[in-house]
Amino acid sequence: MPTMSGVVTIAQESRFQLTDEKGVSHLFLLSPHALAEDDDLEPLQREQARVRVTYEPARNILGYRARRIERI
């Protein structure tokens, strides 16, 4: 699965925005099989944490489905 690194800039419920090293923002939705919970996103956003997201393309949404989030 592909990965992307960046900073969590916005988090709301199971959605979050990741801004990559080039300044491009990407929308992610937590997968039901994600190794993370909705409650894990707010602290990452508040701290502007650098993370690596393992993701897959999502159907019917303008974004990606996050399978795993880890701090880097």
WOQUIRA-V506344 format. One line per field, one symbol per residue. ss: DSSP state (~ for helix, > for strand, _ for the rest). A space follows every 50 residues. Layout:
ss=???
This chain:
ss=_>>>>>>>>>>>__>>>>>_____>>>>>>_______~~~~~~~~~___> >>>>>>>______>>>>>>>>_
